[in-house]
């Protein structure tokens, strides 16, 4: 991963084939994905969101795309895992899990 090193050898750690990529700043497209699952997240989590802003994301290509997206809901940050199916299916993005983070600086992991 970019910027990630093997602590013992000081060497870059390669991407794991089929795994999630590096964390990147959220784009407008990522914000749209987050917005599409906002209602489900609020209903399932019971969280009180004063805002709902995607900060960073990671992606994994499968039969569609899995996303881990760090979201600031105003005072708290959550990592949302969202599956976006291939377009031909006609299915909408699906919130598959979420986890509250200690701080907004924490990286999203499974």
TAMOCOR-V996202 format. One record per helix or strand of 2 or more residues. SS is the DSSP state (helix for helix, strand for strand). FROM is the first residue (numbers start at 0). TO is the last residue. If there is no record, write none. Layout:
# TAMOCOR-V996202
ss-><SS & SS>
from-><FROM & FROM>
to-><TO & TO>
This chain:
# TAMOCOR-V996202
ss-><strand & strand & strand & helix & strand & strand & strand & helix & strand>
from-><4 & 10 & 23 & 27 & 52 & 63 & 76 & 86 & 93>
to-><5 & 11 & 24 & 44 & 60 & 71 & 84 & 88 & 100>
